[in-house]
Amino acid sequence: MLFEKLLNEADKHRVEVFEKGLLPRTKGLYGDNIIWINRFLPTIAEKACILAEELGHHHTSAGNILDQSDVRHRKQEVRARRWAYERLVPLKSIVKAHQNGIKNRHELSLFLNITEDFLQAAINYYIDKYGLSAHVGKYTVIFEPLGVLELFEF
């Protein structure tokens, strides 16, 4: 399961993870090699998405960035999210889902063990990064509408 893999990854990087009752608006926090995940999140998929973003902070952020009115802090927030998108929705996994007969966004989010909202945010990120499509080996991932094309081999 994805959440357990992320917990193992956190452990490997000596990051402690705790599930704790947080304010409803707060889904997760990272600081000093400790991640807090709101234990009241409704699904394990949502917890995995939040854990990935908080691991992204571990890998990409520095200092206290709670004050989001500072543009430098917002940039660090974006970097952490991008890290999470690349980690949980790599383009090759979209191709693998296609190869496994996945037909729509709902099935894809279940296949990846993430939320549909996180999947859409990752797709939006990839559109910003690559445009409407990206090549992955002999495949082309099209982001809008979401699909995968396989090229003929000659």
Steps between C-alpha positions, in 0.01 A plus 500: 500500500622850413461649847719229652763550227510870580530424872797275421652775286459748787664253737789451257559878505466508882175693487252410771131489405215541745126501447346759728173685524566835332271789419262400217671737253844357580563176317868466577807678630874453473773632725835383636480152344150440636181470295156529656208363299146590603359171625148616410570490126230275355704264279839336493543638147465857631747424779746370241468817291556720805793287618660530155468879507648517849788277387537748216555770762767283661681472166446851362419754772698691760391699803157593629268559202169522688456868405368453146478876442876483426553409135816303587295278728235445233774397256623239747144372537474464122836318484385250762174435312686451173729252672191310617342501153818361343527239776138376500400558136809441287415499130610137471227404749236654274638285216497194727137570591416518129672165446287358784175610338425802717233702316430819698625741766312326781653163415841665461482659846407162648782331306749755638345500852456879495204735506336625183574858609870420536497330159343808340753728668782279371355512147478880523865506611603285202305726262693798638827309467458328161197648325214275390709182464828334589692208350582197713694252290277382217195654670354849503309605810232751407386710795181656367303290438700251705617203297798302375597440139730219397710555190545232236836324496676492163 
